[in-house]
Amino acid sequence: MSLHRIDAPVHAPLAPLCRPDPRDTLLDRLCEVAHSVPDAIAIDSGEGTVTFDELLHRTYASARKIADLTSNDLRPIAVDAACTIDSITLMLAVMASGHSLVPLDTNLPENRSASIAKAASALRLTTSDLADAQISSLPLPAFTGGRTALIAFTSGSTGAAKGVLLSHRMCLTKAYEVSSALGLTTRDRVGNALPVSFGAGLNTLFAGLLSGASVYCTDPRSTQSTALTEWIEQSALTTLHCSPSLVRSFATGVEPISSVPDDAVPSLRVVTTYGEALHSKDVSAFRSALGSGASFVNWYATTEAGAVAFDVYSAGRPLPPGYLPAGKQPRGKTVDIVGPDGTPVTTGAIGEVRVSAPVLADGYLGLDDLTRSRFFSDRVQHHYRTGDLGRVDSDGVLHLAGRVDEAIKVRGYLVEPAEVEGFVRSLPGITDVFVTSCVHDGSSELAAYFVGSCHTESEVRSALRENFPEWMVPMFVVELDSIPRNERGKVDRNALPSPLSRPTPHHAAVGATERWVASVVSTQIDTDRIGRDDDFSALGATSLSMVNILIAVNDMMHVQLTPSDLGSAMTVRTLAELIDRKLSESETVTKNDGSTVLVRLNKSGGHPALFVVTGAGVPALGMVPLARRMSGDRAVYALQPRGLDGTAIPDRTVRGAARRYIREIKSVQPEGPYIVAGHSIGGWTALEVARLLTEAGDVVEQVVLLDPLLLRDILDRLPGGPGLPHAAPLFVRPANIPIRDRIRYRIRLARAGLKRESTTERWLTFALVASKAMSRHRPKPWAGAATVVVSDDNVADPASWAAVVTGRLTLVHVKSSHNEFVREPAVVAVAEAVENAVGSPIR
């Protein structure tokens, strides 16, 4: 690695990242980059950016705090590794302070994080700990590239996770391999769609930063593929680093194409995938979905050895059928296929993949026997036996063929079944356990068989979820009377029942919340039959479908669940219970001076306030995404039905609701001009509010209608409406409510608002109240200024809307469904239309 002299001129050209020598450390190179490109963006987390100069100063300031806090305690430091600037700065600071970093995935159960920290004998440190610490000028220790920078924990065959020891020089080597293979420079915008808590994500971060490139970080587990597409385009990424499963999510429902399309994303030049095999069909479908001619790099690496093989598939290169081979060895490394005795096998024969290089990992923490069995050195270089089976063809291309040991690749992660098996065996009352793999939808998944009278299958699965990450929790958990074994006592795999064909009792969802949850989950995992106690994983939910379930639940139910919340509630019943509990807790929040009708959604002021009438049965919380997207200098209030957030008789007519809303509006803004908006069925109430205000002599500056469905029966009630041909199609609710429940809801209409119900039951009841009121309402044309924002489910014909608005009409179409209209990401365009209507910039 080339380091500038101390007296080198400021902003000297940055030398390429080179293969490091024994003296070099990660922080040496970061100093070099910051010296050359101080004002360039180093990290963009989506919530903020930091330049290289700022990153370097923050890192060293934090490192001195760490040195002061730990004094002479040189134990490793475990930190929560998230895709945020504060978290990344803390990780760099730990290594700059001379400590070894133990990154902990923020999605891990706390029990798992605690066991990893204990195994590493590590201190736990958070960004809050550092923020509270005093500024220190303590000098930092001097060290070279041989110092352990990182302890990366992976699944272990001993029944506990094993820590791989990686020196600064090894981390630099792994970063160099990515940088040199992809030709990263200061002109690149590196899209890191991998969790930085894992080896590939952290290595991508290092490769980008130490090449002087800007690194854009996002955690794909909390983002939908549609949002990731916008992220790629808006960030003008030049490289994308992700898992093959994420590539598949972009391509869902898209037919592969035989020719490379015109570049709709011209900035994107290369996509690199890690962790599992990449299928050629997914490459073609990705190129079709994004309209991208980017090259694809299939990257095969291990935590212990770094890059083992890779191959580049440019836009014009034909793709081989099926899964892409691992590729050829990188420069500076030798890859051999060896037999059990360690001698090379003949070309084309299958054997264990062995990697030889000048620098590798330093072994496993506290596991000397395992280290000796996997690593050895001679006078020339170091060698590592990967445990992967493979063969090298006559062209020198490596093809993988499974594992030597019992380790299984599950969703890109290497899992030792013995670790899962050991935990289940430790549960009270469990007398026998066997964990193996099975193929489900073309991918390897874990299946756990157990014998014991004290635990149900769901209880065993719940215990696993409390202690293991998602990919280590078996998709199938099967209780048996006994595990079949042969005369030698070994498990008879052929006699085990297939977990895929087991009939399970079906218990239908009960209550509104459970039915909503069942509807969401069945849509995301593409199944028509889901019982209230069926485990989502056992039904085939993948990590990507779980992300979509989480986002859909948060949007539709107006809650803020975390991935760990969802991980602890993986059935319709338990997830519905969690949602109801969260909603009950939130109902005491966001009230304005005791009012349960008018709810302040932000703390801004200055401009005339925006008053938004919510849709049928929609609480004020449903308007929070819109308020967040509005400019910070305008107060935003939501008007929700009386009784929706308490116990009170609701208004039974649109006119009655409008009069109540006017009283609430005048309690905070006695005089006009007024700006009134309404979402969905609330749009018709907003029009009535505006009309009554005008009749009373008040000035209504603007009315904004947010996708009120202009149905045929509504249009026919307007002057001139019956002769207009275009109306919105009849909208069907997403929840499948049985007839007996519809009858029950209608009977309870008379008691709406008087009896406390579960939150979602109340929402549905009030939706029926609003629909009934609207069926009796005869809307009158609005003669003032109005902006109508419509979705794909609504009518966009100006002539039809001219029957509603006879004054100045502005019609805006937002590409979205009616259900998604005020949720991310559609709410961005909706907020922009609102701001254009009322005259102030959006966020």
C-alpha positions in Angstrom: 0.0 0.0 0.0 1.3 3.4 -0.9 1.3 6.0 1.9 1.9 9.7 1.3 4.7 11.4 3.2 3.8 13.7 6.0 5.0 16.7 3.9 3.0 15.6 0.8 0.9 18.4 -0.7 -2.7 18.6 0.4 -5.1 16.9 -2.1 -2.3 14.8 -3.6 -3.7 12.3 -6.1 -4.9 9.2 -4.4 -2.8 6.1 -5.2 -4.8 3.0 -6.0 -5.5 0.6 -3.2 -2.7 -2.0 -3.4 -1.9 -5.3 -1.9 -0.9 -4.5 1.7 2.4 -5.3 3.4 2.7 -6.5 7.1 3.0 -2.9 8.4 -0.2 -1.5 6.9 -3.5 -1.0 8.8 -7.0 -0.1 7.8 -6.7 3.3 9.4 -3.4 4.1 7.6 -5.2 3.8 4.3 -8.2 5.8 5.6 -5.9 8.6 6.5 -4.4 8.5 3.0 -7.8 8.7 1.4 -9.0 11.5 3.7 -5.8 13.5 2.9 -6.4 13.2 -0.8 -10.2 13.6 -1.1 -11.2 15.3 2.2 -14.4 16.9 0.9 -15.7 13.9 -1.0 -18.7 12.0 0.4 -17.5 8.9 2.2 -20.8 7.5 3.4 -24.4 8.1 2.5 -26.7 6.2 4.9 -30.0 7.5 3.4 -30.5 9.6 6.6 -27.4 11.7 6.2 -23.9 11.9 4.7 -20.3 12.4 5.9 -17.2 13.4 4.1 -13.9 11.6 4.4 -12.4 14.4 6.4 -15.4 14.4 8.8 -15.3 10.6 9.0 -11.6 10.5 9.9 -11.9 13.2 12.6 -15.0 11.5 14.1 -13.3 8.1 14.0 -10.2 9.3 15.9 -12.1 11.4 18.3 -14.3 8.4 19.2 -11.2 6.1 19.3 -9.6 8.4 21.9 -12.8 8.2 24.0 -12.7 4.4 23.7 -9.1 4.4 24.8 -10.0 6.6 27.8 -13.1 4.4 28.7 -11.2 1.1 28.5 -7.9 2.3 30.0 -5.6 -0.8 29.9 -8.4 -3.2 29.2 -7.5 -4.6 25.8 -10.5 -7.0 25.4 -12.4 -7.0 22.1 -15.3 -4.6 21.9 -18.7 -5.8 20.6 -20.9 -3.2 18.9 -24.3 -3.2 17.2 -23.4 -3.0 13.5 -26.1 -1.0 11.6 -26.1 0.8 8.2 -25.8 4.2 9.9 -23.0 6.8 10.0 -22.8 6.6 13.8 -22.6 2.9 13.9 -20.0 2.7 11.1 -17.9 5.4 12.8 -18.0 3.5 16.0 -16.8 0.3 14.3 -13.9 2.1 12.7 -13.1 3.8 16.0 -12.9 0.5 17.8 -10.3 -0.7 15.4 -8.4 2.6 15.5 -8.2 2.3 19.3 -6.3 -0.9 18.9 -9.2 -3.2 20.0 -10.6 -6.0 18.0 -14.1 -5.3 16.7 -16.9 -7.9 17.2 -19.8 -6.7 15.0 -23.3 -7.8 16.2 -26.2 -7.9 13.8 -29.0 -5.6 15.0 -31.5 -8.2 14.0 -30.0 -10.9 16.2 -32.0 -12.0 19.3 -30.4 -10.5 22.4 -29.6 -14.0 23.7 -27.5 -14.6 20.6 -25.7 -11.3 20.8 -24.9 -11.9 24.4 -23.5 -15.3 23.7 -21.3 -14.0 21.0 -20.0 -11.2 23.2 -19.3 -13.8 26.0 -17.5 -16.1 23.6 -15.3 -13.3 22.5 -14.8 -12.1 26.1 -15.8 -8.7 24.7 -17.0 -5.5 26.2 -20.3 -4.2 24.9 -20.3 -0.6 23.7 -23.0 1.5 22.1 -23.1 4.9 20.3 -24.9 6.3 23.4 -22.0 5.2 25.6 -19.7 7.1 23.4 -21.9 10.2 23.2 -22.0 10.4 27.0 -18.2 10.0 27.3 -15.9 12.9 27.9 -13.7 14.2 25.0 -10.3 12.7 25.4 -6.8 13.7 24.1 -5.3 10.4 25.2 -2.7 9.1 22.6 -3.7 6.0 20.7 -1.5 2.9 20.6 0.8 2.3 17.7 0.3 -1.1 16.0 0.9 -2.8 12.6 -1.0 -4.9 10.2 -0.7 -8.0 12.3 -3.0 -6.7 15.0 -6.4 -8.4 15.1 -8.9 -5.9 13.7 -12.0 -8.1 13.5 -13.5 -11.2 15.1 -16.2 -12.4 12.7 -18.5 -15.0 14.2 -20.1 -17.7 12.1 -22.1 -20.9 12.8 -20.0 -23.6 14.6 -20.1 -27.4 14.6 -19.3 -27.5 18.3 -22.7 -26.2 19.2 -21.6 -22.6 19.6 -20.7 -19.8 17.1 -17.0 -19.7 16.2 -15.0 -16.5 15.9 -12.7 -16.0 12.9 -9.6 -13.9 13.7 -8.9 -11.3 11.0 -5.9 -9.0 11.1 -5.7 -5.5 9.7 -3.6 -6.8 6.9 -6.2 -9.5 6.1 -9.0 -7.0 6.1 -7.0 -4.8 3.8 -6.3 -7.8 1.5 -10.0 -8.6 1.3 -10.8 -5.0 0.5 -8.0 -4.9 -2.1 -9.4 -8.0 -3.8 -12.8 -6.4 -4.4 -11.3 -3.0 -5.3 -8.9 -4.4 -7.9 -11.3 -6.9 -9.4 -14.0 -4.2 -9.9 -11.6 -1.3 -10.6 -13.0 0.9 -7.9 -11.9 4.6 -7.9 -12.8 7.9 -6.4 -15.4 8.3 -9.2 -17.4 5.3 -8.0 -20.7 5.3 -6.0 -20.7 2.0 -4.3 -24.2 0.6 -3.4 -23.8 -1.6 -0.4 -27.1 -3.5 -0.1 -25.6 -5.9 2.4 -25.8 -5.7 6.2 -22.5 -4.3 7.5 -22.7 -6.8 10.4 -21.7 -9.6 8.0 -18.4 -10.2 6.3 -19.5 -9.4 2.7 -21.2 -6.1 3.8 -18.3 -5.0 6.0 -15.8 -5.9 3.2 -17.8 -4.0 0.6 -17.7 -1.0 3.0 -14.0 -1.2 3.4 -13.3 -1.8 -0.3 -15.3 1.3 -1.2 -14.0 3.7 1.5 -10.4 2.6 1.0 -10.6 3.2 -2.7 -11.9 6.7 -2.1 -15.3 5.9 -3.5 -18.6 7.1 -1.9 -20.4 4.2 -0.2 -24.2 4.2 -0.1 -25.4 1.9 2.6 -28.9 0.3 3.1 -30.1 -2.7 4.9 -32.1 -4.8 2.4 -33.9 -6.6 5.2 -36.0 -3.4 5.9 -36.5 -2.1 2.4 -38.7 -3.3 -0.5 -37.2 -4.0 -3.9 -39.2 -1.1 -5.4 -37.6 1.3 -3.0 -34.2 -0.2 -3.7 -34.8 0.4 -7.4 -35.4 4.1 -6.7 -32.3 4.1 -4.4 -30.1 2.8 -7.3 -31.5 5.4 -9.7 -31.6 8.4 -7.5 -28.1 7.7 -6.0 -26.7 7.1 -9.5 -24.8 4.1 -8.2 -22.0 2.7 -10.3 -21.7 -0.6 -8.4 -24.3 -2.7 -6.6 -23.2 -5.3 -4.0 -26.0 -7.7 -2.8 -27.1 -11.2 -2.4 -28.5 -13.3 -5.2 -31.8 -13.5 -3.4 -32.0 -9.7 -3.7 -31.3 -9.9 -7.4 -34.3 -12.3 -7.6 -36.5 -9.9 -5.7 -35.9 -7.2 -8.4 -36.8 -9.7 -11.1 -40.0 -11.2 -9.5 -42.7 -11.5 -12.1 -40.4 -10.3 -14.9 -39.7 -12.5 -17.9 -35.9 -12.9 -18.7 -34.8 -11.4 -22.0 -32.3 -12.7 -24.5 -30.8 -9.4 -25.5 -29.4 -6.6 -23.3 -31.8 -3.7 -23.0 -31.0 0.0 -23.4 -29.5 1.4 -20.2 -32.3 2.9 -18.1 -29.8 3.1 -15.3 -26.7 4.2 -17.2 -24.6 4.8 -14.1 -24.8 1.2 -12.9 -21.8 -0.6 -14.5 -21.4 -3.7 -12.3 -23.5 -5.9 -9.9 -21.6 -8.2 -7.6 -23.3 -11.0 -5.7 -22.2 -12.8 -2.6 -23.1 -15.7 -0.3 -24.8 -18.2 -2.6 -25.0 -19.4 -6.2 -26.4 -17.0 -8.8 -28.7 -18.3 -11.5 -28.4 -17.0 -15.1 -32.2 -16.6 -15.3 -32.1 -14.1 -12.4 -29.3 -12.1 -14.2 -31.4 -11.8 -17.4 -34.6 -10.9 -15.4 -32.7 -8.3 -13.4 -31.5 -6.7 -16.6 -35.0 -6.7 -18.0 -36.6 -5.3 -14.8 -34.2 -2.4 -14.4 -33.4 -1.9 -18.1 -29.7 -2.3 -17.2 -26.8 -3.6 -19.2 -24.6 -3.8 -16.1 -21.9 -6.5 -15.9 -22.5 -9.2 -13.2 -19.7 -10.6 -11.0 -20.3 -13.9 -9.3 -18.1 -13.7 -6.2 -17.1 -16.8 -4.2 -15.4 -16.0 -0.9 -15.0 -17.3 2.6 -14.5 -15.3 5.8 -11.3 -17.2 6.5 -9.7 -16.8 3.0 -11.3 -13.8 1.3 -11.9 -14.2 -2.4 -11.5 -17.7 -3.7 -12.9 -17.3 -7.2 -15.0 -14.9 -9.3 -16.1 -14.4 -12.9 -17.3 -11.3 -14.8 -20.3 -11.6 -17.1 -20.4 -8.4 -19.2 -23.6 -7.4 -21.1 -22.4 -9.0 -24.3 -21.1 -12.3 -22.8 -23.5 -15.3 -23.2 -24.8 -16.6 -19.9 -24.4 -20.4 -19.3 -27.6 -22.2 -18.4 -28.4 -22.8 -14.7 -26.4 -21.6 -11.8 -23.2 -19.7 -12.7 -19.9 -21.5 -11.8 -17.7 -20.0 -9.1 -15.1 -18.7 -11.6 -11.4 -18.5 -11.6 -8.9 -17.8 -8.7 -7.9 -14.2 -8.2 -4.3 -13.0 -8.7 -2.1 -13.8 -5.8 -3.9 -16.9 -4.7 -3.8 -20.5 -5.6 -6.9 -22.7 -5.5 -6.4 -26.5 -5.5 -8.8 -29.4 -5.3 -7.5 -32.0 -2.9 -8.5 -35.4 -1.6 -8.9 -36.4 2.1 -5.2 -36.9 2.4 -4.5 -33.3 1.1 -3.0 -34.3 -2.2 -4.4 -32.7 -5.4 -6.9 -34.7 -7.4 -7.0 -35.0 -11.2 -8.6 -32.2 -13.4 -12.4 -32.5 -13.3 -12.5 -34.7 -10.2 -14.4 -33.6 -7.1 -12.5 -32.8 -3.9 -12.1 -30.2 -1.2 -11.4 -26.7 -2.2 -8.0 -25.5 -0.7 -6.8 -21.9 -0.8 -3.2 -20.8 -0.6 -2.1 -17.2 -0.2 0.5 -14.9 1.6 -2.1 -13.9 4.2 -5.2 -15.6 5.5 -7.2 -15.4 8.7 -5.3 -16.2 11.9 -7.5 -19.1 12.8 -10.5 -19.5 15.2 -10.7 -17.8 18.6 -10.1 -20.4 21.3 -10.4 -23.4 19.0 -6.9 -24.6 18.5 -7.8 -28.1 17.2 -10.2 -26.7 14.6 -7.6 -24.1 13.6 -4.9 -26.8 13.1 -7.3 -28.9 11.1 -8.2 -26.1 8.7 -5.0 -23.9 8.5 -1.4 -24.8 8.0 1.7 -22.9 6.7 4.9 -23.7 4.9 7.9 -21.6 4.1 6.2 -20.1 1.1 2.6 -19.3 2.1 -0.4 -20.1 4.2 -3.1 -22.7 3.3 -6.7 -23.1 4.3 -9.1 -26.0 3.7 -12.5 -24.4 3.0 -14.7 -27.5 3.7 -16.4 -26.8 0.3 -16.4 -29.5 -2.3 -15.7 -28.5 -5.9 -14.0 -29.4 -9.2 -11.9 -27.4 -11.6 -12.7 -28.0 -15.3 -10.2 -28.0 -18.2 -10.5 -24.2 -18.6 -9.5 -23.6 -15.0 -13.0 -22.7 -13.9 -14.1 -23.7 -10.4 -17.5 -25.4 -9.9 -18.8 -25.9 -6.4 -20.4 -29.2 -5.4 -21.6 -29.0 -1.7 -19.8 -29.4 1.6 -17.3 -31.9 3.0 -18.8 -31.7 6.5 -22.4 -31.3 7.6 -22.5 -27.6 7.1 -25.4 -26.3 5.1 -25.8 -23.1 3.0 -29.1 -21.6 4.1 -30.1 -18.4 2.3 -26.5 -17.6 1.7 -25.3 -18.3 5.2 -23.3 -21.3 6.3 -25.0 -23.1 9.2 -23.7 -26.0 11.2 -26.8 -28.2 12.1 -24.9 -29.4 15.2 -25.2 -25.9 16.7 -29.0 -25.9 16.3 -29.2 -29.5 17.4 -27.2 -28.8 20.5 -29.6 -26.0 21.5 -32.8 -28.0 21.0 -31.3 -30.9 23.0 -30.7 -28.5 25.9 -34.4 -27.7 26.2 -36.0 -29.3 29.3 -37.8 -32.5 28.4 -36.2 -33.0 24.9 -34.8 -36.5 24.7 -33.7 -36.8 21.1 -33.0 -34.4 18.3 -31.8 -34.5 14.7 -31.3 -31.5 12.4 -30.8 -31.9 8.7 -31.5 -30.1 5.4 -34.2 -30.5 2.9 -34.9 -28.8 -0.4 -37.9 -26.4 -0.5 -38.6 -24.5 -3.7 -35.1 -25.2 -5.0 -33.3 -24.0 -2.0 -31.8 -25.7 1.1 -33.6 -25.2 4.3 -33.2 -26.7 7.8 -35.6 -29.3 9.2 -35.5 -30.2 12.9 -36.9 -33.5 14.3 -37.3 -33.8 18.0 -38.7 -36.2 20.6 -40.1 -34.9 23.9 -43.4 -34.5 25.8 -42.8 -31.1 27.3 -42.8 -28.9 24.2 -45.0 -28.4 21.2 -43.5 -27.7 17.7 -44.3 -24.0 18.0 -42.7 -23.8 21.4 -39.5 -25.3 20.1 -39.5 -22.9 17.2 -40.2 -20.0 19.5 -37.2 -21.0 21.7 -35.0 -21.2 18.6 -36.1 -17.7 17.5 -35.2 -16.2 20.8 -31.6 -17.5 20.5 -30.7 -17.7 16.8 -30.9 -15.5 13.7 -33.6 -16.1 11.2 -31.5 -18.3 8.8 -30.6 -20.7 11.7 -34.2 -21.3 12.7 -35.4 -24.4 10.9 -38.2 -23.8 8.4 -39.7 -27.2 9.5 -39.9 -28.4 13.1 -41.4 -31.9 13.5 -42.3 -33.7 16.7 -41.8 -37.5 16.5 -42.5 -40.4 18.9 -38.9 -41.5 18.1 -36.2 -40.7 15.7 -35.5 -43.7 13.4 -32.0 -45.2 13.8 -30.2 -48.1 12.2 -28.5 -51.0 14.1 -25.4 -48.9 14.6 -27.4 -46.1 16.3 -27.0 -43.7 13.3 -30.1 -41.7 12.2 -31.9 -43.5 9.3 -32.5 -40.5 7.1 -34.6 -42.5 4.6 -37.0 -43.4 7.4 -37.6 -39.8 8.5 -41.0 -38.4 7.4 -40.8 -35.7 4.8 -41.5 -32.3 6.5 -42.9 -31.0 3.2 -45.9 -33.5 3.1 -47.1 -33.4 6.7 -50.8 -32.5 7.0 -51.3 -29.7 9.6 -54.6 -28.8 11.3 -56.2 -25.7 9.9 -57.7 -23.1 12.2 -59.1 -20.1 10.5 -58.2 -16.5 11.5 -60.5 -15.1 14.2 -61.4 -11.4 14.4 -60.6 -8.4 12.3 -56.9 -8.1 13.1 -56.2 -11.7 12.4 -58.0 -11.6 9.1 -56.1 -8.5 8.0 -52.8 -10.2 9.0 -53.8 -13.4 7.2 -54.6 -11.4 4.1 -51.2 -9.6 4.1 -49.2 -12.8 4.8 -51.0 -14.9 2.3 -50.4 -12.2 -0.4 -46.7 -12.0 0.4 -46.0 -15.7 0.5 -48.5 -16.6 -2.3 -50.7 -19.1 -0.5 -54.4 -19.4 -0.4 -54.6 -21.3 2.9 -53.2 -19.9 6.1 -54.3 -20.9 9.6 -54.0 -18.7 12.6 -51.3 -20.9 14.2 -49.3 -21.7 11.0 -45.7 -20.6 11.2 -44.8 -18.2 8.5 -41.4 -19.9 7.9 -43.0 -23.3 7.6 -45.3 -21.8 4.9 -42.3 -20.8 2.9 -41.7 -17.2 4.0 -38.2 -16.0 2.9 -36.2 -13.1 4.4 -37.5 -10.9 1.5 -41.1 -11.8 2.0 -40.7 -11.1 5.7 -39.5 -7.6 4.9 -42.5 -7.1 2.7 -44.8 -8.4 5.5 -43.3 -6.1 8.0 -43.6 -3.0 5.7 -47.2 -3.9 4.7 -48.2 -4.5 8.4 -46.6 -1.2 9.5 -48.3 0.7 6.7 -51.8 -0.9 6.8 -52.1 -1.1 10.6 -50.4 2.2 11.4 -47.9 0.6 13.8 -44.1 0.6 14.0 -42.9 -3.0 14.4 -39.3 -3.9 14.1 -37.8 -7.0 12.5 -37.2 -8.5 16.0 -40.9 -7.8 16.8 -41.9 -9.8 13.7 -39.4 -12.5 14.5 -41.1 -13.1 17.9 -44.6 -13.2 16.3 -44.5 -15.6 13.4 -48.1 -16.7 13.3 -51.3 -14.9 12.5 -52.5 -15.2 16.1 -49.3 -13.9 17.8 -48.7 -11.1 15.2 -52.4 -9.9 15.6 -52.0 -9.9 19.4 -48.8 -7.8 19.1 -50.5 -5.4 16.7 -53.5 -5.0 18.9 -51.2 -4.3 21.9 -49.2 -1.7 20.0 -52.3 0.0 18.8 -53.8 0.1 22.2 -50.6 1.7 23.5 -50.5 4.3 20.8 -54.1 5.5 21.2 -53.2 7.6 24.3 -50.7 9.5 22.2 -51.1 12.3 19.6 -54.2 13.9 21.1 -54.6 17.7 21.0 -55.7 19.3 24.3 -57.8 16.3 25.2 -59.6 16.2 21.8 -60.1 12.8 20.2 -61.2 14.3 16.9 -58.5 16.9 16.0 -55.0 15.5 16.2 -51.8 17.6 15.7 -49.4 15.6 13.5 -46.4 17.9 13.7 -45.0 20.8 15.7 -44.7 23.3 12.8 -46.5 26.6 12.3 -46.3 29.8 10.4 -48.3 29.1 7.2 -52.0 28.6 7.3 -52.5 25.1 8.8 -53.5 22.1 6.7 -56.5 20.2 8.0 -56.8 16.7 6.6 -60.0 14.6 7.0 -59.1 11.0 7.3 -60.7 8.2 5.3 -63.4 5.8 6.4 -62.3 4.1 9.7 -58.8 5.5 9.2 -57.2 6.9 12.4 -55.2 10.1 12.5 -52.0 8.0 12.6 -52.8 7.0 9.0 -51.9 10.6 8.0 -48.5 10.6 9.7 -46.5 9.6 6.5 -48.1 12.5 4.7 -47.3 15.0 7.5 -43.7 13.8 7.6 -43.3 14.5 3.9 -44.7 18.0 4.2 -42.5 21.1 4.7 -41.5 21.9 8.2 -43.2 25.4 8.3 -46.8 24.3 8.1 -48.9 22.9 10.9 -50.7 19.7 9.8 -53.8 18.4 11.6 -55.8 15.3 11.1 -59.6 15.2 11.6 -60.8 11.7 12.6 -64.4 10.5 13.4 -65.7 11.2 16.8 -65.6 8.0 18.9 -62.9 6.3 16.7 -60.3 7.0 19.4 -62.5 6.8 22.5 -66.0 6.1 23.6 -68.5 8.5 22.0 -71.4 8.4 19.6 -70.2 9.0 16.0 -71.7 11.4 13.6 -74.1 9.6 11.4 -74.2 12.0 8.5 -71.5 13.7 6.4 -73.0 17.1 7.2 -72.9 16.4 10.9 -69.3 15.3 10.8 -68.4 18.4 8.7 -70.0 20.7 11.3 -68.1 19.0 14.1 -64.8 19.3 12.2 -65.4 23.1 11.6 -65.8 23.6 15.4 -62.5 21.7 15.9 -60.7 23.7 13.2 -61.9 27.0 14.6 -60.6 26.0 18.1 -57.0 26.3 16.8 -57.5 28.7 13.8 -60.5 31.0 14.5 -60.2 32.8 11.1 -59.3 32.0 7.5 -58.0 31.6 5.0 -58.4 27.8 5.4 -56.8 24.9 3.6 -58.9 21.7 3.8 -57.9 18.3 2.5 -59.6 14.9 2.7 -58.4 11.4 2.0 -60.5 8.7 0.4 -64.1 9.0 1.6 -62.9 11.8 3.8 -62.5 13.9 0.7 -66.3 14.2 0.4 -66.5 15.4 4.0 -63.7 17.9 3.3 -65.8 19.3 0.4 -68.7 19.7 2.8 -66.4 21.4 5.4 -65.3 23.9 2.7 -68.8 24.6 1.5 -70.1 25.2 5.1 -67.1 27.5 5.9 -67.8 29.5 2.7 -71.5 29.8 3.4 -70.6 31.2 6.9 -68.4 33.9 5.2 -65.0 32.3 5.8 -62.4 32.2 3.1 -61.3 28.7 1.9 -58.1 29.2 0.0 -57.7 25.6 -1.3 -59.3 22.2 -1.2 -57.2 19.2 -1.8 -58.9 15.9 -2.5 -56.7 12.8 -2.0 -58.2 10.0 -4.0 -61.9 10.1 -3.1 -63.3 7.4 -5.3 -65.7 9.0 -7.8 -67.9 5.9 -8.0 -70.8 5.7 -10.5 -73.5 6.1 -7.8 -71.7 9.3 -6.4 -71.3 10.8 -9.9 -75.0 10.1 -10.6 -75.9 12.3 -7.6 -74.1 15.3 -9.0 -75.7 17.8 -11.5 -74.8 16.6 -15.0 -73.2 13.4 -13.6 -75.6 10.8 -15.0 -74.5 11.7 -18.5 -70.8 11.3 -17.9 -69.4 8.0 -19.0 -66.3 7.7 -16.8 -66.4 6.7 -13.1 -64.1 4.8 -10.8 -64.6 1.0 -10.8 -66.2 -0.4 -7.7 -63.5 -0.8 -5.1 -63.1 -4.1 -3.3 -61.7 -4.2 0.2 -58.5 -6.3 0.7 -59.9 -8.2 3.7 -62.1 -11.2 3.1 -64.8 -10.7 5.8 -67.2 -13.7 6.1 -70.9 -13.0 5.7 -71.7 -13.8 9.3 -69.2 -11.2 10.4 -70.7 -8.6 8.0 -74.1 -9.2 9.6 -72.6 -8.9 13.0 -70.9 -5.6 12.1 -74.2 -4.2 10.8 -76.0 -5.1 14.0 -73.3 -3.4 16.0 -73.6 -0.2 13.8 -76.2 1.1 16.2 -73.7 0.7 19.1 -70.7 2.1 17.3 -68.6 4.3 19.6 -70.4 3.2 22.7 -68.7 -0.1 23.4 -64.9 -0.6 23.5 -63.7 -3.0 20.9 -60.3 -4.1 19.7 -58.7 -1.3 17.6 -59.1 -3.0 14.2 -62.7 -4.1 15.0 -63.5 -0.4 15.8 -61.8 0.7 12.5 -64.0 -1.6 10.5 -67.1 -0.6 12.4 -66.4 3.1 11.7 -65.7 2.3 8.1 -69.2 1.0 7.9 -70.6 4.1 9.6 -68.8 6.3 7.1 -70.0 4.2 4.1 -73.5 4.3 5.4 -73.4 8.1 5.8 -71.9 8.6 2.4 -74.7 6.4 0.8 -77.2 9.0 2.1 -75.1 12.1 1.2 -75.8 14.2 -1.9 -72.6 16.1 -2.6 -72.8 19.6 -4.0 -70.3 21.0 -6.6 -67.5 23.1 -5.2 -67.1 26.5 -6.9 -63.7 27.3 -5.4 -60.2 26.2 -6.2 -59.4 22.5 -5.7 -56.7 20.1 -6.5 -57.7 16.5 -7.0 -55.0 13.8 -6.7 -56.0 10.4 -8.0 -54.6 6.9 -7.9 -54.6 4.2 -10.6 -57.9 2.9 -9.0 -59.7 6.1 -9.6 -61.1 8.0 -12.6 -58.7 10.5 -14.1 -61.2 12.1 -16.6 -61.3 15.9 -16.2 -64.9 16.0 -17.4 -66.0 13.7 -14.6 -64.2 15.7 -11.9 -65.6 19.0 -13.4 -69.0 17.8 -12.1 -67.5 17.9 -8.6 -65.3 21.0 -8.9 -66.9 23.8 -11.0 -64.2 26.3 -9.9 -60.5 26.1 -10.8 -59.7 22.4 -11.0 -56.2 20.9 -11.0 -56.1 17.2 -11.6 -53.0 15.2 -10.7 -52.4 11.5 -11.2 -50.1 9.5 -8.9 -49.0 6.0 -9.9 -50.3 4.0 -7.0 -53.1 1.9 -5.8 -55.8 3.4 -3.6 -54.7 1.4 -0.6 -51.1 2.5 -0.9 -51.9 6.2 -1.6 -50.7 7.7 1.7 -48.0 5.2 2.4 -44.4 5.0 1.4 -43.2 5.3 -1.4 -46.4 6.7 -3.1 -46.9 9.4 -0.4 -43.8 11.2 -1.7 -45.6 12.1 -4.9 -48.8 12.7 -3.1 -47.1 15.2 -0.7 -45.5 16.9 -3.7 -48.9 17.4 -5.2 -50.3 18.8 -2.0 -47.4 21.2 -1.6 -47.8 22.4 -5.2 -51.4 23.0 -4.4 -50.8 25.0 -1.2 -47.6 26.6 -2.3 -44.6 25.4 -0.2 -41.7 23.0 -0.8 -41.7 19.3 0.3 -39.0 17.6 2.2 
